[in-house]
Amino acid sequence: MEELQSTEILEREILEDARKKAMRILKTVDDTIRAKTSEWEKKTAAAIDELEKKKDEQKELAAEKIMARLPVDKLRIKVEKIEELLKSAVESWYKSLNRQRILDLLSRELSKRIAVCEEISASAKKNVYYSGLDRNEVETILKNVKGLKSNEWSGNIAEISSADYYPSITLETESMRVIASIRKSIDFLLQEKREELVEAIVGRTFMEN
């Protein structure tokens, strides 16, 4: 009987010892897991902080770039708007002209150029090219040009194709080419009187801001 009890006690001691060892192992595992989890959480938090920092830095850089570009973009937009208004003003002015006024402008421009090319009449080869006009209008312009014998040019008049919206007329000899063009007159005017034209259209305040 005593031997049986001793066996039971020994068994309980063994089991208890095994339980304690198991608890210690589990506690060690749990402590390890907690330590690793804490370490992982710290690393994760640090990584997130670093990402947030980099994101903030990138946002700041992007903001700086945008702010740096604003004056340039503002100037570009202003220039584009001014060019658009100038183009619109020129087109409106041209559309307001009657046909006779257009012919007079071309005659006047051609007269100015002929005045400094007196030898043009002495040339044997005389050709006239035009676009945006009809032949009768070309002959009218030639008659109105001072210092030009229109009958010497009327035999060689030819129309040429042109993508330009505005009419033009060209006198050509062996040695020179004289061009009268509404486009060239407009371009010269825009170059010489641009500031005055812009100020008249949009005002000085718009130009200075």
C-alpha positions in Angstrom: 0.0 0.0 0.0 2.8 2.4 0.9 4.6 1.5 -2.3 1.5 2.4 -4.3 1.2 5.8 -2.6 4.8 6.4 -3.1 4.3 5.8 -6.9 1.4 8.1 -7.0 3.3 10.9 -5.2 6.3 10.4 -7.6 3.9 10.6 -10.6 2.4 13.8 -9.2 5.8 15.3 -8.7 6.9 14.3 -12.1 3.7 15.8 -13.7 4.1 18.9 -11.5 7.7 19.3 -12.5 6.7 18.8 -16.2 3.9 21.4 -15.8 6.3 23.9 -14.3 8.8 23.3 -17.1 6.1 23.7 -19.6 4.9 27.0 -18.0 8.5 28.3 -18.0 8.9 27.4 -21.7 5.5 29.0 -22.5 6.4 32.1 -20.5 9.8 32.2 -22.3 8.0 31.9 -25.7 5.5 34.5 -24.7 8.2 36.9 -23.5 10.1 36.3 -26.8 6.9 36.9 -28.8 6.2 40.1 -26.8 9.8 41.3 -27.3 9.7 40.6 -31.0 6.3 42.2 -31.4 7.5 45.3 -29.5 10.6 45.4 -31.6 8.6 45.0 -34.8 6.1 47.7 -33.8 9.0 50.1 -33.1 10.6 49.4 -36.4 7.3 49.7 -38.2 6.6 53.0 -36.4 10.1 54.2 -37.3 9.6 53.2 -40.9 6.2 54.9 -41.0 7.7 58.1 -39.5 10.5 58.0 -42.1 8.0 57.6 -44.9 5.9 60.4 -43.5 9.0 62.6 -43.3 10.0 61.8 -46.9 6.4 62.4 -48.0 6.4 65.8 -46.3 9.7 66.7 -47.8 8.5 65.7 -51.2 5.3 67.8 -50.7 7.5 70.8 -49.7 9.7 70.4 -52.7 6.7 70.1 -55.0 5.2 73.2 -53.4 8.4 75.1 -53.8 8.6 74.1 -57.5 5.0 75.1 -58.0 5.6 78.5 -56.3 8.8 79.0 -58.3 6.9 78.4 -61.5 3.9 80.6 -60.6 5.6 83.9 -61.8 6.7 82.2 -65.0 3.3 80.6 -65.6 1.6 83.9 -64.8 3.9 85.7 -67.3 3.3 83.1 -70.0 -0.5 83.2 -69.5 -0.4 87.1 -69.7 1.7 87.0 -72.9 -0.6 84.4 -74.5 -3.6 86.5 -73.5 -2.0 89.7 -74.9 -1.1 87.9 -78.2 -4.6 86.6 -78.4 -6.1 90.0 -77.9 -3.7 91.6 -80.4 -4.6 89.0 -83.0 -8.3 89.5 -82.4 -7.9 93.3 -82.6 -6.0 93.0 -85.9 -8.6 90.6 -87.4 -11.4 92.9 -86.3 -9.6 95.9 -87.8 -9.1 94.1 -91.1 -12.7 93.0 -91.3 -13.9 96.5 -90.8 -12.0 97.7 -93.9 -13.9 97.9 -97.2 -12.3 96.5 -100.3 -11.2 99.9 -101.7 -9.4 100.7 -98.5 -7.5 97.4 -98.7 -6.5 98.2 -102.3 -5.4 101.7 -101.3 -3.2 100.2 -98.5 -1.5 97.8 -100.9 -1.0 100.6 -103.5 0.5 102.9 -100.9 2.9 100.1 -99.6 3.9 99.3 -103.1 4.5 103.0 -103.9 6.9 103.3 -100.9 9.0 100.4 -102.1 9.0 101.5 -105.8 10.2 104.9 -104.7 13.5 103.4 -103.5 13.8 101.0 -106.5 13.6 103.4 -109.5 15.6 101.0 -111.7 12.8 98.5 -111.5 11.1 100.0 -114.6 14.3 99.6 -116.6 14.3 95.8 -116.3 13.2 93.8 -119.3 11.7 91.0 -117.2 8.6 92.1 -115.4 6.3 89.6 -113.6 3.5 90.3 -111.1 2.3 87.6 -108.6 -0.7 88.1 -106.3 -2.8 86.2 -103.8 -6.0 87.1 -102.0 -7.0 89.4 -104.9 -8.5 89.1 -108.3 -6.9 90.3 -111.5 -8.9 93.4 -111.9 -7.9 94.5 -108.3 -4.3 93.8 -109.2 -4.5 96.0 -112.3 -6.2 98.7 -110.2 -3.3 98.6 -107.7 -0.7 98.8 -110.5 -2.4 101.9 -111.9 -2.4 103.6 -108.5 1.3 103.0 -107.8 3.3 106.2 -108.3 6.3 105.9 -110.6 5.1 102.6 -112.2 4.0 102.2 -115.8 1.2 99.7 -115.3 1.0 98.8 -119.0 4.6 97.4 -118.8 3.5 94.9 -116.1 -0.1 93.9 -117.1 1.1 91.3 -119.6 2.7 89.0 -117.0 0.2 88.7 -114.1 -0.2 85.4 -112.3 -2.0 84.3 -109.2 -0.1 82.2 -106.7 -1.4 80.0 -103.9 -0.8 81.2 -100.3 -1.8 80.0 -96.9 -1.9 83.6 -95.7 -5.3 85.1 -94.9 -4.2 88.6 -96.0 -3.7 89.7 -99.6 -0.4 90.5 -101.2 1.1 91.6 -104.5 4.7 91.0 -105.7 6.7 92.7 -108.5 9.6 90.6 -109.7 12.5 91.4 -112.1 15.8 89.7 -112.9 17.5 91.4 -109.9 14.8 92.3 -107.4 11.5 91.4 -105.8 9.2 94.1 -104.4 6.4 92.9 -102.1 3.4 94.7 -100.8 1.5 92.7 -98.2 -1.1 93.5 -95.6 0.5 90.8 -93.4 3.9 92.5 -93.6 2.3 95.8 -92.8 0.6 94.3 -89.8 3.8 92.6 -88.6 5.7 95.9 -88.9 3.0 97.7 -87.0 3.0 95.1 -84.2 6.7 95.3 -83.9 7.1 99.0 -83.9 3.9 100.0 -81.9 3.4 96.8 -79.8 3.5 98.6 -76.4 1.1 101.3 -77.5 -1.3 98.8 -79.0 -1.2 96.6 -76.0 -1.8 99.5 -73.6 -4.7 100.7 -75.8 -6.3 97.2 -75.7 -5.7 96.0 -72.2 -4.5 99.1 -70.2 -1.3 99.8 -68.4 -2.5 98.2 -65.2 -2.8 94.8 -66.8 0.7 95.1 -68.3 2.3 96.1 -64.9 0.6 93.4 -62.7 
